[in-house]
Amino acid sequence: MPNVTSIKSQRFTFVTDTNAISVDGTATTLVLLDNGPWANAQTVTLTSSATNSGITFVVVGTDGDGAAQTSAATTGPAASTVTVGGTWKSVTSITASGAITTDISAGIKDGVTSGTFYAGRTRIRGMTGVGAGAGIIYFKNTSTSGLTQLSLDVKADTIDPYIPDNGAMFSDGAYFQITGTSPTGLTVFYDG
């Protein structure tokens, strides 16, 4: 793999944020602010301060492996937060079955702690983010139980490690596993 490549990025997110995907609104198709992709697939939530339980919502996007996914119809929240089935690497649209009566927002929670970062041959070139405590992110070759090629201690501080110019090579795909306290947010740059 040559050194000059197409660099892409993915974000790890481990915060609960009820309006991370869309802010409060009443449009039948929610306006998306942040729809991924997230390196660690997320649980999608719908939140409202009043009753929207007479309406169903369908989410379209990709699953944790990046394959196309459409949710089953999810009953809207009644002055609460409801969870949409499945885990989501990205969200393309969130559509209501009818007029939304009170502001509703879409958010995320419970990012997964292990999975596929990139399924093909790649190099991780760099990363930046913010830690929340004490933990370790392992990047492994072949699978989540494969050989560790790169590990990063996560502390309650800025994350900006030095990775040599040619990056860390993952010949059979890059997979991640996270232990301890997760980072608040981490963007990883890789060949894609």
N, C-alpha and C positions, 0 to 999 in steps of 0.2 A: 504494500500500500504506500504510494508516494506521500511525501510530506505535505504537498499542496493539495488540499481537498476542499470539499464543501462542508463547512462547519455549520452544525445545527445546535439547538439548545433544547433542553427539557427542564422543567422545574419540579422539585420535590416540595410538597406543601403538607404541613402537619398541624394546621390550625382549624378550629371550627369557626366558620364565618357565614352567617345566615344570608348575607347578600354578596358573596364573593362572585357568583356567576351573573346575577342580575340584581339591580336595585329595585325597591318597591315600585310596582306599577300595576295597571289594570288592563294592559293590552292583551289581547287573546294570544298573541305570540310574544313571549317575554323578550325584552331587549337584552342581549347578552353583552356583558362587560368583559369577563374573563372566562373563556370556554376551554382552557387548556392549550396544549396538551400538558398533562401532569405526568411526571415519570412514575409516581406512585399513584395508582388509580384511586379515585375518591368516591365517597358516598355522597350522592346528591340529595339535598333537602329542599323542601318548600315551606316557607314560613309566612303566616299572616296573623294580624292582630284581631281579626274578626272571622266570621264563618265563610269559608269557600268550599264547604264539604259537599255541596250540590254539583260541583264541577270536577271533572277528571282532567289529568294532565298526562301528556305523553312526552317523554324525553328521547331524542335521537342523538346519537354520537358514536363513540367507540368504546369497547370494553378494555379491560386491563391489558390485553394482548394487542390492542389496536384494530381489532376486527369490528365491522359495523354492528351496531346494536340499537334496538328500539325497545324502550321499556313497555311493560304492561301498563294499562291505564291506572294511574294512581289517584285516589280520592284526595281532593284538596284539603288543606288544614282548616280546622275549626278553632280559631284563636290559639294556634299552637304551631308546632313544626312536625311535618311528616317526612318520612324517608322514602326515596324512590328506590325500587329494587335494583340490584346489581351494583357493580363498581364501574367507574367511568374514567377513561383516560382523557376523553374530550367530550364536549357537548356541542352539537350543531344547532339544535333547536329545542325549545320547550313550548308546547302548544296546549292551550286550554280547550275543552270541549264546548265552552260557551263563554258568555260575558262574565268577567271577573267582577265580583261585587265590591271587594275591598282590596286595597293594595296587597300584593303578594310578591315575595322575593325568592330567588333560588340561591342556594349556598352549598357549602361543602363541609364534610367532617370525616374523621377517621380514615386518613390516608393509609393505604396498606404499607406494611413494613418489609415486604420482600416481593420480588417479582422480576419481570423482564424490563431492563432499561433499553436495550437495543438488541434485536434478535440476530443480526448479521455481524460480520466482521467489522470492527470499528476501533477507533482510538479515542480515549477520553483525553481532551486537550487542556481542560481547565475547569474551574468552578468558583463560584462566589455565593455568599449567602450570610445568614445570621443564625447562630446557634442558640439553643434554649437551655442547655444544661450539660450533662455528661452522658455521652453515648458514642457509638462508633458506626460509621457507614462503611460496609464492605462492598466493593465491586468485584464480582467474580466472573471467571471465564466458564462457558459451557452451560451452567445452571446455577440456581441459588445455593446449591451445595457444592459447587465446583471450586477450583483453586482460586484463592484470593489474589488478585493482581494489583489492587489498590485499596488502601483503607484510610479513613479520615476520622480523627478524633473530633467530636463535636463538643464545643464548650460554649458557655454563655458569652459569646463574643462574635466578631466578624470572622467569617470563614473565607479564606483566600489563599489556599495552599499553592506552593510552587510545584508544578508538574513539568518535567523536562520537555524541551522543545518538540520532540517527536511524540509526546503523549504516552499514555499507558495503553498497550496493545491488547485487544480482546479478539483472538482469532476465531472463536466460536460463539460470539455473542457476549454482551455485557449484561450481567444480572446483579441485583442489589439485595442486600440484607442489612437491616438496621437493628441495633440493640441499644438499650438504655433510653435516655431522653433524646427525642428527635430534634432535628433543626427546625426552627420556625419556618424557614424557607431556604432553598438551595437551588441555584441554577447551574446545570452541568453542561459544558460545551463538548461536543463530540463530532466525529466524522460520520456523515449520514448520507 
